[in-house]
Amino acid sequence: MGTRLVNLVVDAARPQELAGFWSALLGWQIAIESPDEVEIHAPADDGWELDLIFVPVPAASASAPPAPPALPALPAPVPKVTKNRIHLDLASTSPEHQVALVERALGLGARRRDLGQGDVPWVVLADPEGNEFCVLEPRAVYAGSGAVAAIVVDSGEPARLAGFWSALTGWPVCSAEDVIVGLGAPSGRGPRLEFLRSAEEKVGKNRLHLDVAPSVGEDHAAAVAQVVAAGAVRADVGQGETPWVVLADPEGNEFCVLTPR
């Protein structure tokens, strides 16, 4: 397919404040700030090639047309009531660095989160709006990934869902186990996109979603048709008339196909 990964988008009750938290934690700069969205950008040497965007939590629209029965229109839960299906894993370069990252996050307003993980070498935290993330112990596999080791997606069938997203983004499979399958950017830099086996069912609209887009000069409608043919379905999250198209992957995770760029 002729699309590539361009954004990770976070629904937020207070986008400016949440973007400020992540900007300070990651050491990234706020590049765009408006009432509708806040973007933070990684330094050029980080390897993260996406925009990290914070937008206001969408409300259910009374005027939105009904969604197809296979994919009901559900607003994001407010307040957050369940574990996110997409989260970030942060990389550390030493045990001391891991401790420092955790302390920095807690100082900025994060809190520890117990998801039943037990005694593990990574630390599970939640940002000020409750979005879970992990601070990993040093791992050679993420050496050179930059601040973010992986974007992790819960999945009932990791291999199948990874295959869909590999075709959608052009990112090849770089690791495959029964429990987790990882995709890596063609550049060899930046975070992985990983699909982690989970038996938990999806509840409501995901608070984090990915955006893809065709390249400049490509046909937007044709790109959307290709993605639908590969197994996506149209999704109604109350977006109304927009230049982008909202779809859901084979496991119901919403994503957007933006106009060519």
Secondary structure as GFF3:
##gff-version 3
##sequence-region A 1 261
A	DSSP	beta_strand	3	12	.	.	.	ID=ss1
A	DSSP	alpha_helix	15	26	.	.	.	ID=ss2
A	DSSP	beta_strand	29	33	.	.	.	ID=ss3
A	DSSP	beta_strand	38	41	.	.	.	ID=ss4
A	DSSP	beta_strand	51	56	.	.	.	ID=ss5
A	DSSP	beta_strand	86	90	.	.	.	ID=ss6
A	DSSP	alpha_helix	95	108	.	.	.	ID=ss7
A	DSSP	beta_strand	111	112	.	.	.	ID=ss8
A	DSSP	beta_strand	123	126	.	.	.	ID=ss9
A	DSSP	beta_strand	132	135	.	.	.	ID=ss10
A	DSSP	three_ten_helix	140	142	.	.	.	ID=ss11
A	DSSP	beta_strand	148	155	.	.	.	ID=ss12
A	DSSP	alpha_helix	158	169	.	.	.	ID=ss13
A	DSSP	beta_strand	173	176	.	.	.	ID=ss14
A	DSSP	beta_strand	180	183	.	.	.	ID=ss15
A	DSSP	beta_strand	192	197	.	.	.	ID=ss16
A	DSSP	beta_strand	208	214	.	.	.	ID=ss17
A	DSSP	alpha_helix	220	229	.	.	.	ID=ss18
A	DSSP	beta_strand	233	234	.	.	.	ID=ss19
A	DSSP	beta_strand	245	248	.	.	.	ID=ss20
A	DSSP	beta_strand	254	257	.	.	.	ID=ss21
###
